[in-house]
Amino acid sequence: MTRKRRRLVLIGSALAVLAVSVGLVLNALRDSIVFFNSPTDVAEKHIAAGTRIRLGGLVKEGSVERGDNLQVSFDVTDGKSSIRVAYQGLLPDLFREGQGVVTEGMLDGAGTFKADSVLAKHDETYMPKEVADALKRQGHWKVDGGKSAARPAGEDPVKVRLP
């Protein structure tokens, strides 16, 4: 075997090992790459109790209950499903009912999401693409005039308003 051929075999083998490694890593991280799961996603995936995930959606109107020692519980909804969230700590200043949130934590055996952090949407017109897509699928997407999501395909509104 010539030096040139050995070098090509070595480079080809290294690329094959690299491709297999990348494939294995992406396969292992398949569910972790998602920014957050909606309540409907959590119900459909049957996520096991104790699994750490991010849960995102809107804080359901009338669901916020405050207790002792900074204990707060509220429902996160995507318009189709809701999950009860329990959190102990200081909430972000922008946290309120009808507000978009992403919580990090895990489900307990009773189906309550035990959050260890809560992130609130920071701007009236900003919305992550995943939240906007979930709201569009559920029919809750509102454009600035309060009109529903009926709009020509491919045309994105400049401003949005949450229901």
C-alpha contacts under 8 A as a table, 3 or more apart, distances in Angstrom:
res1	aa1	res2	aa2	distance
1	M	5	R	6.33
1	M	6	R	6.55
2	T	5	R	5.26
2	T	6	R	6.25
3	R	6	R	5.13
3	R	7	R	6.11
4	K	7	R	5.16
4	K	8	L	6.33
5	R	8	L	5.11
5	R	9	V	6.22
6	R	9	V	5.11
6	R	10	L	6.13
7	R	10	L	5.09
7	R	11	I	6.16
8	L	11	I	5.12
8	L	12	G	5.97
9	V	12	G	5.07
9	V	13	S	6.00
10	L	13	S	5.14
10	L	14	A	6.14
11	I	14	A	5.10
11	I	15	L	6.22
12	G	15	L	5.17
12	G	16	A	6.20
13	S	16	A	5.07
13	S	17	V	6.22
14	A	17	V	5.18
14	A	18	L	6.13
15	L	18	L	4.99
15	L	19	A	6.08
16	A	19	A	5.10
16	A	20	V	6.24
17	V	20	V	5.20
17	V	21	S	6.13
18	L	21	S	5.06
18	L	22	V	6.17
19	A	22	V	5.21
19	A	23	G	6.14
20	V	23	G	5.05
20	V	24	L	6.19
21	S	24	L	5.19
21	S	25	V	6.23
22	V	25	V	5.17
22	V	26	L	6.12
23	G	26	L	5.27
23	G	27	N	6.07
24	L	27	N	5.09
24	L	28	A	6.17
25	V	28	A	5.13
25	V	29	L	6.20
26	L	29	L	5.09
26	L	30	R	5.81
27	N	30	R	5.13
28	A	31	D	7.88
29	L	32	S	5.05
29	L	33	I	6.07
30	R	33	I	5.93
30	R	34	V	7.94
31	D	34	V	6.14
32	S	35	F	7.89
32	S	53	I	7.88
34	V	37	N	7.18
35	F	54	R	7.05
36	F	53	I	7.13
36	F	54	R	4.57
36	F	55	L	5.30
36	F	56	G	5.68
36	F	102	V	7.15
37	N	40	T	7.93
37	N	41	D	5.65
37	N	42	V	6.30
37	N	53	I	7.40
37	N	54	R	5.99
37	N	55	L	4.94
37	N	56	G	5.93
38	S	41	D	5.07
38	S	42	V	6.36
38	S	55	L	5.79
38	S	56	G	5.25
38	S	57	G	6.05
38	S	77	T	7.63
38	S	78	D	6.41
38	S	134	A	7.78
39	P	42	V	5.10
39	P	43	A	6.31
39	P	55	L	6.94
39	P	56	G	7.39
39	P	57	G	7.42
39	P	76	V	7.15
39	P	77	T	6.18
39	P	78	D	6.36
39	P	81	S	5.51
39	P	82	S	5.64
39	P	83	I	5.98
40	T	43	A	5.12
40	T	44	E	6.10
40	T	78	D	7.16
40	T	80	K	6.71
40	T	81	S	5.32
40	T	82	S	7.62
41	D	44	E	5.12
41	D	45	K	5.91
42	V	45	K	5.32
42	V	46	H	6.09
42	V	47	I	5.98
43	A	46	H	5.35
43	A	47	I	7.33
43	A	81	S	7.99
47	I	51	T	6.98
48	A	51	T	5.90
48	A	107	L	7.45
49	A	106	M	6.94
49	A	107	L	4.92
49	A	108	D	5.06
49	A	109	G	5.50
49	A	111	G	7.72
50	G	106	M	5.38
50	G	107	L	5.65
50	G	108	D	6.12
50	G	109	G	8.00
51	T	106	M	5.47
51	T	107	L	6.73
52	R	104	E	7.38
52	R	105	G	5.40
52	R	106	M	4.62
52	R	107	L	7.65
53	I	104	E	6.02
53	I	105	G	5.86
53	I	106	M	5.99
54	R	102	V	6.55
54	R	103	T	5.54
54	R	104	E	4.46
54	R	105	G	6.51
55	L	102	V	5.57
55	L	103	T	5.17
55	L	104	E	6.36
56	G	76	V	7.14
56	G	100	G	7.46
56	G	101	V	5.63
56	G	102	V	4.18
56	G	103	T	6.26
56	G	131	V	7.67
57	G	76	V	5.62
57	G	77	T	5.40
57	G	78	D	5.27
57	G	100	G	5.58
57	G	101	V	5.72
57	G	102	V	6.67
57	G	131	V	6.84
58	L	76	V	5.41
58	L	77	T	5.30
58	L	78	D	6.28
58	L	97	E	7.65
58	L	98	G	5.61
58	L	99	Q	5.36
58	L	100	G	4.37
58	L	101	V	5.98
59	V	63	S	7.55
59	V	64	V	8.00
59	V	74	F	6.84
59	V	75	D	5.82
59	V	76	V	4.76
59	V	77	T	6.38
59	V	96	R	7.05
59	V	97	E	4.98
59	V	98	G	5.02
59	V	99	Q	5.53
59	V	100	G	6.42
59	V	101	V	6.88
60	K	63	S	5.65
60	K	64	V	7.83
60	K	74	F	7.25
60	K	75	D	5.40
60	K	76	V	5.80
60	K	77	T	5.99
60	K	97	E	5.89
60	K	98	G	5.82
61	E	64	V	7.67
61	E	97	E	5.05
61	E	98	G	5.76
62	G	97	E	7.03
63	S	73	S	7.71
63	S	74	F	5.00
63	S	75	D	5.71
63	S	97	E	7.65
64	V	72	V	7.07
64	V	73	S	5.82
64	V	74	F	4.38
64	V	75	D	7.21
64	V	97	E	7.20
65	E	72	V	5.71
65	E	73	S	5.28
65	E	74	F	6.26
66	R	70	L	7.23
66	R	71	Q	5.92
66	R	72	V	4.50
66	R	73	S	6.55
67	G	70	L	6.42
67	G	71	Q	4.86
67	G	72	V	5.96
68	D	71	Q	5.62
69	N	88	Q	7.37
69	N	89	G	7.92
70	L	88	Q	5.41
70	L	89	G	5.20
70	L	90	L	6.60
71	Q	86	A	7.44
71	Q	87	Y	5.92
71	Q	88	Q	4.34
71	Q	89	G	6.57
72	V	86	A	5.98
72	V	87	Y	5.27
72	V	88	Q	6.04
72	V	89	G	7.87
73	S	84	R	6.99
73	S	85	V	5.41
73	S	86	A	4.37
73	S	87	Y	6.08
74	F	84	R	5.77
74	F	85	V	5.33
74	F	86	A	6.78
75	D	82	S	6.07
75	D	83	I	5.43
75	D	84	R	4.40
75	D	85	V	5.79
76	V	82	S	5.44
76	V	83	I	5.42
76	V	84	R	6.47
76	V	85	V	6.96
76	V	101	V	7.93
77	T	80	K	7.00
77	T	81	S	5.67
77	T	82	S	4.24
77	T	83	I	6.60
78	D	81	S	6.02
78	D	82	S	6.85
78	D	134	A	7.10
78	D	135	L	6.81
78	D	138	Q	7.41
79	G	82	S	7.61
79	G	135	L	7.58
79	G	138	Q	6.27
79	G	140	H	7.19
80	K	138	Q	6.84
83	I	111	G	7.56
83	I	112	T	6.68
83	I	113	F	6.95
84	R	111	G	7.64
84	R	112	T	5.16
84	R	113	F	6.07
85	V	112	T	5.81
85	V	113	F	4.61
85	V	114	K	5.95
85	V	115	A	6.57
86	A	112	T	6.97
86	A	113	F	6.16
86	A	114	K	5.04
86	A	115	A	6.03
87	Y	114	K	6.23
87	Y	115	A	5.14
87	Y	116	D	6.40
87	Y	117	S	7.59
88	Q	115	A	7.92
88	Q	116	D	7.41
91	L	95	F	6.45
91	L	118	V	6.72
92	P	95	F	5.39
92	P	118	V	7.30
92	P	119	L	6.75
92	P	120	A	6.31
94	L	99	Q	7.95
94	L	120	A	6.03
94	L	121	K	7.09
94	L	122	H	6.78
95	F	99	Q	6.48
95	F	101	V	7.70
95	F	120	A	5.58
95	F	121	K	7.87
96	R	99	Q	5.50
98	G	162	L	7.50
98	G	163	P	7.32
99	Q	120	A	7.19
99	Q	121	K	6.87
99	Q	162	L	7.89
100	G	120	A	6.08
100	G	121	K	5.34
101	V	118	V	6.89
101	V	119	L	5.53
101	V	120	A	4.52
101	V	121	K	5.95
102	V	118	V	6.04
102	V	119	L	5.17
102	V	120	A	6.59
103	T	115	A	6.00
103	T	116	D	7.57
103	T	117	S	5.69
103	T	118	V	4.45
103	T	119	L	6.10
104	E	115	A	5.37
104	E	116	D	5.96
104	E	117	S	5.35
104	E	118	V	6.61
105	G	113	F	6.84
105	G	114	K	5.59
105	G	115	A	4.22
105	G	116	D	5.37
105	G	117	S	7.13
106	M	113	F	5.59
106	M	114	K	5.44
106	M	115	A	6.56
107	L	110	A	7.92
107	L	111	G	5.85
107	L	112	T	5.64
107	L	113	F	4.32
107	L	114	K	5.96
108	D	111	G	5.55
108	D	112	T	5.61
108	D	113	F	6.28
108	D	114	K	6.78
109	G	112	T	7.48
115	A	118	V	7.02
121	K	124	E	7.86
121	K	126	Y	7.63
121	K	127	M	7.50
122	H	126	Y	7.46
123	D	126	Y	5.30
124	E	161	R	7.45
125	T	159	K	5.73
125	T	160	V	5.68
125	T	161	R	6.98
126	Y	160	V	7.96
127	M	131	V	6.50
127	M	132	A	6.31
128	P	131	V	5.37
128	P	132	A	6.33
129	K	132	A	5.08
129	K	133	D	6.03
130	E	133	D	5.12
130	E	134	A	6.12
131	V	134	A	5.07
131	V	135	L	6.14
132	A	135	L	5.12
132	A	136	K	6.10
132	A	141	W	7.06
133	D	136	K	5.02
133	D	137	R	6.19
134	A	137	R	5.17
134	A	138	Q	6.34
135	L	138	Q	5.09
135	L	139	G	6.08
135	L	140	H	5.03
135	L	141	W	5.20
136	K	139	G	5.07
136	K	140	H	6.01
136	K	141	W	4.96
136	K	149	A	6.82
137	R	140	H	7.82
138	Q	141	W	7.82
139	G	148	S	7.45
139	G	149	A	6.63
140	H	148	S	7.12
140	H	149	A	7.29
140	H	162	L	7.79
140	H	163	P	6.59
141	W	148	S	6.16
141	W	149	A	5.20
141	W	160	V	7.78
141	W	161	R	7.79
141	W	162	L	7.07
141	W	163	P	7.54
142	K	145	G	7.76
142	K	146	G	5.54
142	K	147	K	5.77
142	K	148	S	4.98
142	K	149	A	5.76
142	K	160	V	5.94
142	K	161	R	5.44
142	K	162	L	6.23
142	K	163	P	6.71
143	V	146	G	5.66
143	V	147	K	5.80
143	V	148	S	6.65
143	V	149	A	6.89
143	V	157	P	6.36
143	V	159	K	6.36
143	V	160	V	4.69
143	V	161	R	5.88
144	D	147	K	7.29
144	D	159	K	5.66
144	D	160	V	5.30
144	D	161	R	5.76
146	G	161	R	7.11
147	K	150	A	7.86
151	R	155	E	7.02
152	P	155	E	5.75
157	P	160	V	6.84
